[in-house]
Amino acid sequence: MAALIQAIRGMNDILPPASNQWHALEALLIRLVSSYGYQEMRLPLLEKTELFHRSIGEVTDIVEKEMYTFADRNGDSLTLRPEGTAGCVRAALEHGLLYNQIQRLWYLGPMFRHERPQRGRYRQFQQLGVEAFGMAGPEIDAELILLTSRFWQTLGITEHLELQLNSLGSAAARVEYRKQLVTYFTAHATELDEDSQRRLTTNPLRILDSKNPALQSLIANAPTLLNHLDPESEQHFTALRNLLDKAQVPYTLNQRLVRGLDYYNKTVFEWVSTDKGAQNTVCAGGRYDGLVEQLGGQTTPAIGFALGLERLLYLWTKPEEATVDVYLLTLGEAARQESLVLAEKIRTNIPQLRLLTDCSGAGVKSQFKRADKSGAKIALVLGEDELKQQTITVKYLREEQPQQTIPWNDLTDYLMRHVW
């Protein structure tokens, strides 16, 4: 016997009935984001590697350690997308969506990062991304945060999440702040771990995001960016906070929140789970006003967020529902053949009905066990007697109601009244 081939570590199969919950979650998120006027963009899984080097940053963890990059047969360097914003900007520029235009876009699908798999962190993971282009004011920042807040309200998980907020200011303000950070951490270089010592010369702001417990006291005493904001960024952040206060959206100021990608400026935010352990960021985003120009376009204000579906599913458990309304049992070869034709007529007349036909040829007892397990409300039984009389037997599986015999011609009307 040949050896079984297993899935790649960190790339998981989603099986029924769990796939039903995925469908329900995706449908809910799509409905809500569409209700705010955002439109879907479908992006390729593969992009040129240069796209992520130019957008995410050469010295970020993603580019340095986590991307799935390879040379294709033409010798081009390609990368499985580790995040969606860069691809969305690339597509919007390529197809002329951004010049003097306002765009509200969303996308949904898998991302890929070569990380150590653990609960809530996988090498292939699903994200909903939402991006808005052409709006510079704090109102669009607030809209996206309000949209995410509505997600949690609709899912009934608001109590499990905390909004953390910060501002990174302008690029010029960060240059000055970076100098102060380097001075501060250089004076404490012997206390830094190896990763932070490397970041000290490449990306010192990322030291603030370190999860090393031994560094937390040192980080807590570091200079804060909010005290070094440029006036325009400070005004923008104050206006955003006023909007959130007016909308009664509670938040916590987290002056160590810097995000892991180089393209962010001004507003950054994260929704953090309060009860799910280390991998606790469920949704994160912020402004990236310089990214469009960085990728070859005109200067364009932009903001977006990404939401991890796997982590969200840890917080939300949808009540399990039956996936079948009606289960059609058959007794005998002739009945099995006729049942397929009858089932198609029912599906044509009632397209929304979930009808499962038992094609196994098993005995009636086994078929009834499967019918009961399916969660169907009723079972339809087609045997030799019913076939001769062109009737069908209706048996209720969830209610105490008498068994009935219904003519084929009356079946659609009966199912419409009693099932759907």
C-alpha positions in Angstrom: 0.0 0.0 0.0 1.3 3.4 -1.0 2.1 5.9 1.8 -0.5 8.5 2.5 0.4 12.1 1.5 -0.5 14.7 4.1 -1.2 18.4 3.9 1.7 20.8 4.2 2.3 21.8 7.8 0.4 25.0 8.6 -1.9 24.6 5.5 -5.1 23.2 6.8 -8.1 21.4 5.3 -11.5 22.9 6.2 -14.1 20.1 6.4 -17.8 19.9 6.9 -19.5 20.8 9.2 -16.8 23.5 9.9 -17.0 24.7 6.3 -20.7 25.7 7.0 -19.5 28.1 9.7 -16.9 29.5 7.3 -19.7 30.1 4.7 -21.9 31.8 7.3 -19.1 34.1 8.5 -18.0 35.1 5.0 -21.5 35.8 4.0 -22.1 38.0 7.0 -18.9 40.0 6.5 -19.5 40.5 2.8 -23.1 41.7 3.5 -21.9 44.2 6.1 -18.9 45.6 4.1 -21.2 45.9 1.0 -23.7 47.8 3.0 -21.1 50.5 3.5 -20.7 50.8 -0.3 -17.4 48.9 -0.7 -17.0 46.8 -3.8 -15.1 43.5 -4.3 -11.8 43.2 -6.1 -10.4 39.7 -6.8 -6.6 39.6 -6.8 -4.1 36.9 -7.9 -2.4 34.8 -5.4 1.0 35.3 -7.1 2.7 38.7 -7.5 6.2 39.8 -8.6 8.5 39.7 -5.5 9.5 43.3 -6.2 6.0 44.5 -5.2 6.4 43.3 -1.6 10.1 44.5 -1.3 9.0 48.0 -2.4 5.8 48.2 -0.3 6.3 46.2 2.9 10.0 47.0 3.4 13.2 45.2 3.0 13.9 44.8 6.7 10.5 43.7 7.9 10.0 40.1 9.3 7.7 39.3 6.4 10.2 40.1 3.6 13.2 38.8 5.5 11.9 35.5 6.9 8.3 34.7 6.0 7.6 35.0 2.2 7.1 32.1 -0.1 9.3 33.2 -3.0 10.5 31.2 -6.0 11.8 31.6 -9.5 9.3 30.5 -12.2 10.3 28.9 -15.5 11.0 32.2 -17.1 13.4 33.1 -14.3 11.1 35.7 -12.8 11.0 36.0 -9.0 7.4 35.4 -7.8 5.9 35.4 -4.3 2.7 34.0 -2.9 1.0 37.1 -1.4 1.7 37.5 2.3 -0.8 40.3 2.6 -3.3 42.0 0.3 -2.8 45.8 0.4 0.2 45.9 -1.9 -1.6 43.8 -4.5 -4.7 45.9 -4.2 -2.7 49.1 -4.8 -0.9 47.5 -7.7 -4.2 46.4 -9.4 -5.8 49.8 -8.8 -2.9 51.6 -10.4 -2.6 49.1 -13.3 -6.3 49.5 -14.1 -6.6 53.3 -13.6 -8.9 53.3 -10.6 -7.1 55.9 -8.5 -6.4 59.0 -10.6 -8.7 61.8 -9.2 -11.1 59.1 -7.9 -12.4 57.8 -4.6 -12.5 54.1 -4.3 -13.8 51.8 -1.6 -12.7 48.2 -2.2 -12.6 44.8 -0.4 -11.1 41.4 -1.1 -11.3 38.0 0.5 -9.0 35.0 0.3 -5.8 33.2 1.4 -2.5 34.8 2.3 0.8 32.9 2.8 3.6 33.3 5.4 6.2 30.8 6.4 5.8 31.1 10.2 5.8 28.6 13.0 2.3 27.2 13.0 0.3 27.6 16.2 -3.3 28.2 17.2 -4.5 31.3 15.3 -1.3 31.5 13.1 -1.0 29.4 10.0 1.1 29.4 6.9 -2.0 29.6 4.7 -4.6 31.8 6.4 -7.7 33.6 5.2 -8.1 37.4 5.3 -10.8 39.9 4.6 -9.1 43.1 3.4 -10.8 46.5 3.1 -9.1 49.5 1.5 -10.3 53.1 0.9 -8.5 55.5 -1.5 -8.7 59.3 -2.2 -9.9 60.5 1.2 -7.4 62.4 3.5 -9.6 63.3 6.4 -10.1 61.5 9.7 -13.7 60.7 8.8 -12.7 57.7 6.6 -10.5 56.4 9.4 -13.5 56.5 11.7 -15.7 54.9 9.1 -13.4 51.9 8.8 -13.2 51.5 12.6 -17.0 51.8 12.9 -17.3 49.1 10.2 -15.1 46.8 12.2 -17.1 47.6 15.3 -20.3 46.7 13.5 -18.7 43.3 12.6 -18.3 42.5 16.3 -21.7 43.8 17.2 -23.4 41.6 14.6 -21.4 38.6 15.6 -22.1 39.2 19.3 -18.4 39.2 20.3 -17.9 42.9 21.2 -17.1 42.0 24.8 -14.2 39.9 23.7 -12.4 42.6 21.8 -10.5 45.8 22.6 -9.7 48.6 20.2 -6.1 49.9 20.4 -5.2 53.1 18.7 -2.0 55.1 17.9 -0.6 57.6 15.4 2.7 57.2 13.6 2.6 60.7 12.3 4.3 61.8 9.1 7.4 60.3 7.5 9.4 63.4 8.5 8.3 63.2 12.1 9.2 59.6 12.2 12.7 60.3 11.0 13.3 62.6 13.9 11.6 60.2 16.3 13.8 57.4 14.9 16.9 59.3 15.9 15.7 59.6 19.5 14.9 55.9 19.6 18.3 54.9 18.3 20.0 57.1 20.9 17.9 55.6 23.7 18.3 51.9 22.7 21.9 52.3 21.9 22.5 53.4 25.4 20.9 50.1 26.5 22.3 47.9 23.7 23.6 45.3 26.1 20.0 44.7 27.4 18.6 44.1 23.9 18.0 40.6 22.5 19.7 39.6 19.2 16.6 40.4 17.1 16.3 43.9 18.6 20.0 44.6 18.2 19.6 43.8 14.5 16.6 46.1 14.3 18.4 48.9 16.0 20.4 49.6 12.8 17.6 48.7 10.3 14.1 49.4 11.7 14.3 50.6 15.4 10.5 51.3 15.6 10.0 47.5 15.4 11.7 47.1 18.7 8.7 48.7 20.3 6.6 45.7 19.0 8.9 43.1 20.6 7.0 40.4 22.6 10.1 39.5 24.6 9.0 39.8 28.3 12.6 40.8 29.3 12.4 43.9 27.1 9.0 45.3 28.2 10.3 47.5 31.0 13.0 49.0 28.7 10.4 49.6 26.0 8.0 51.2 28.4 10.6 53.8 29.2 11.4 54.6 25.6 10.5 58.0 24.0 6.9 58.0 22.7 5.9 58.9 19.2 2.7 60.7 20.3 5.0 63.3 21.9 6.8 63.9 18.7 3.9 64.2 16.2 3.9 66.9 13.5 1.1 69.4 14.0 -1.0 68.1 11.0 -0.8 64.5 12.2 -1.7 65.6 15.8 -4.7 67.5 14.5 -5.8 64.5 12.4 -5.5 62.1 15.4 -7.4 64.4 17.7 -10.2 64.7 15.2 -10.4 60.9 14.8 -10.5 60.4 18.6 -13.3 63.0 18.8 -15.3 61.1 16.1 -14.9 57.8 17.9 -15.9 59.4 21.2 -19.0 60.9 19.5 -19.9 57.4 18.1 -19.3 55.9 21.6 -16.6 53.5 20.4 -14.3 52.9 23.3 -10.5 52.6 22.6 -7.2 52.4 24.4 -4.2 54.5 23.4 -1.3 52.2 22.8 1.8 54.3 22.1 3.8 51.1 21.3 1.6 50.1 18.5 3.7 50.5 15.3 2.4 47.7 13.0 4.8 45.4 11.2 4.9 47.0 7.7 6.9 50.0 6.6 4.1 51.7 4.6 2.0 52.9 7.5 1.6 56.6 8.6 -0.7 58.5 10.9 -3.5 56.4 12.2 -2.8 52.7 13.1 -5.2 50.5 15.0 -5.7 46.9 16.2 -8.7 45.0 17.6 -7.2 42.7 20.2 -8.8 39.7 21.7 -8.9 39.8 25.5 -9.3 36.1 26.1 -7.5 34.1 23.4 -3.8 33.9 24.4 -0.7 35.1 22.5 -2.1 35.3 19.0 -4.6 38.0 20.0 -4.8 40.5 17.1 -8.0 39.8 15.2 -8.1 42.8 13.0 -5.5 45.5 12.2 -4.9 48.4 9.9 -4.1 52.0 9.4 -3.2 54.8 6.9 -0.6 54.4 4.1 -0.8 57.7 2.3 2.6 57.3 0.7 2.2 53.8 -0.7 0.5 54.6 -4.0 3.2 57.1 -4.9 5.9 54.5 -3.8 4.5 52.0 -6.3 4.5 54.5 -9.2 1.2 56.4 -8.9 0.3 60.0 -7.9 0.2 61.0 -4.2 -3.0 59.4 -2.9 -4.4 59.3 0.6 -5.3 55.7 1.6 -6.3 53.6 4.6 -7.3 50.0 5.1 -7.5 47.0 7.4 -7.2 43.2 7.3 -9.2 40.8 9.4 -8.0 37.2 10.1 -10.9 34.8 9.7 -9.3 31.9 11.6 -8.8 34.1 14.7 -12.3 35.5 14.4 -13.8 32.0 14.3 -12.1 31.2 17.7 -14.3 34.0 19.1 -17.5 33.3 17.2 -19.4 30.1 17.3 -22.5 30.0 15.1 -25.3 27.8 16.3 -25.2 24.6 14.3 -27.9 24.4 11.7 -29.2 21.6 9.6 -27.8 21.6 6.1 -30.7 19.6 4.6 -34.5 20.5 4.7 -35.8 17.3 3.1 -34.3 13.8 2.8 -35.6 11.6 0.0 -35.5 7.8 0.7 -36.1 5.1 -1.9 -37.0 1.5 -1.8 -36.2 -0.6 -4.8 -34.4 -0.1 -8.1 -37.3 1.5 -10.0 -38.0 3.9 -7.1 -34.3 4.9 -7.0 -34.4 5.8 -10.7 -37.7 7.7 -10.5 -36.5 9.5 -7.4 -33.8 11.4 -9.3 -36.4 12.7 -11.8 -38.8 13.6 -9.0 -36.0 15.4 -7.0 -35.1 17.5 -10.0 -38.7 18.6 -10.4 -38.9 19.6 -6.8 -35.6 21.6 -7.1 -36.9 23.3 -10.2 -40.2 24.3 -8.4 -38.5 25.2 -5.1 -34.9 26.4 -5.9 -34.2 27.4 -2.3 -35.1 24.0 -0.9 -32.2 21.9 0.3 -33.1 18.4 -0.8 -30.8 15.3 -0.4 -31.6 12.1 -2.3 -30.3 8.8 -0.8 -28.7 7.0 -3.8 -27.0 4.3 -1.7 -29.4 1.5 -2.3 -29.2 0.6 1.4 -32.1 -0.8 3.5 -34.8 1.5 4.8 -33.5 1.4 8.4 -30.0 2.6 7.3 -31.6 5.3 5.1 -33.7 6.6 8.0 -30.6 6.8 10.2 -28.9 8.9 7.6 -32.0 11.0 7.2 -32.2 11.7 11.0 -28.5 12.5 11.1 -28.8 15.0 8.3 -31.0 17.2 10.4 -33.7 17.3 7.8 -37.2 18.3 8.9 -39.0 15.6 7.0 -38.3 12.4 5.1 -40.0 11.6 1.8 -40.3 7.9 1.1 -40.7 6.5 -2.4 -41.3 2.8 -2.7 -43.0 0.4 -5.0 -46.5 1.2 -3.8 -45.9 4.9 -4.0 -44.5 4.5 -7.5 -47.5 2.6 -8.7 -49.9 5.2 -7.2 -47.7 8.2 -8.1 -47.7 9.3 -4.5 -45.0 9.8 -1.8 -45.0 9.2 1.9 -44.2 12.1 4.2 -42.7 11.4 7.6 -41.8 14.1 10.1 -38.4 13.7 11.7 -38.5 16.5 14.2 -42.1 16.9 15.1 -44.9 14.6 16.4 -47.1 14.7 13.4 -48.9 11.8 11.6 -47.4 10.2 8.5 -49.1 11.4 5.3 -49.4 10.3 1.7 -49.2 13.1 -0.9 -49.9 12.8 -4.7 -46.9 13.9 -6.8 -48.9 16.8 -8.3 -49.5 18.2 -4.8 -46.0 17.8 -3.5 -44.6 21.2 -4.4 -47.5 23.0 -2.7 -47.2 20.8 0.4 -43.5 21.4 0.8 -43.9 25.1 0.3 -46.5 25.2 3.1 -44.9 22.8 5.5 -41.2 23.1 5.0 -40.2 26.3 3.3 
